[in-house]
């Protein structure tokens, strides 16, 4: 893996991770669909995980890769809970548009 990292260069991993993170931020800020927002958050999390793995490989330390493993486990649990909440909201309000859910505040 280290040979591949040396051939491609860590800068390209940083650029790719930055691009993915910016796409995720754009999705969270400008889309009003809850599912798209969850997918955008997952893209941002994957960008951070990619960067952790790249730096972990670059420094030849497995701690970053272990952290990514636990981060992905927490993300899977977050997605399961988030989708359960969305299904419940959809059943009660016949939609998951974020602007319509602001009425639930009080």
N, C-alpha and C positions, 0 to 999 in steps of 0.2 A: 504494500500500500504506500510505503514511503516513496518508492520510485515513481509511482503515479503522481503523488503530491509534488515531487520535484519537477516532473515533466510539465504538469499543468500550472503549478505555481499557486501559492496560497492567496495571492492577490485576486485571482479569478474566483476562488471560493468566497472571498470577502465581497466581491462585486455581485455575485449571484445571490448571496445571502441578503445583501442590502436591497437588491431589486425585489426579491420575494417579500421582504419585510415592508417595503414601500407599497407593493401591490396589496398586501394585507391591510395596511393602514388606510389606503384608498377605499378598500371594500368596506371597512368598518365605518368610515366617516361619511361616505356618500351613498351607500345603499341602505334602504330602509326595510329590507326583508330580513327577518331574524335568521333564517337558514344561511343566507349569504354572509351575514355577519359572523355566524359561528364558523363558517368555512374560512373566512378571512382571518379570524383569530387563529385557526389551525395553521394557516399558511405562515403567519407570523411566528408561531411556535416552531414550525418546521424550519424556518429560516435560522432561528436561534440554535436549534439542534444541529443544523448543518455546520454552522460556524463553530460550535463546541467540538464536533467531531473533527473538523479540519484543524483546529488549533491543538486538539488532543493528539492527533497524528503528527502534526508538525513538531510538537515538543516531546513526542514519544512517551506520553503519559496516558494511561488508560482511565484516569479519573473523569475526564470529560465525557468519555463514552459511557461510563457507568451512570453518570448524571443524566445523560440523554435517555438511557434505558428507563430510569425512574420517572423522568419527565414525560415520556411517552405513555407510561402506565397511568400517570395522573391525568394526562390529556384524554385518554380513553374513558376514564371515569367521568371526567367533566363533560364529554360529549354525550355519554349515556344519560346523565342527569339533565343536561340542557335539552336534549331531544324529548325526554319525558315531560319536562315543563312545557315545551312547545306543543306537544300533542294535547296536553291538558288545556292549554290556552286556546288552541284551535277548536277543541270540542265545545268550549264555553262561549267563544266569541266568533266562531266561523271565519277566522282569519288570524294571521300572525304578523300583520304589518305593525311596525314599531310605533308609528304615529297614532294608530288606533289604540294601542295599549297604554298610552299616556292617560287615558280616561280612568284607569284603574287606581290612580293615586288618591283619589278621595273625592 
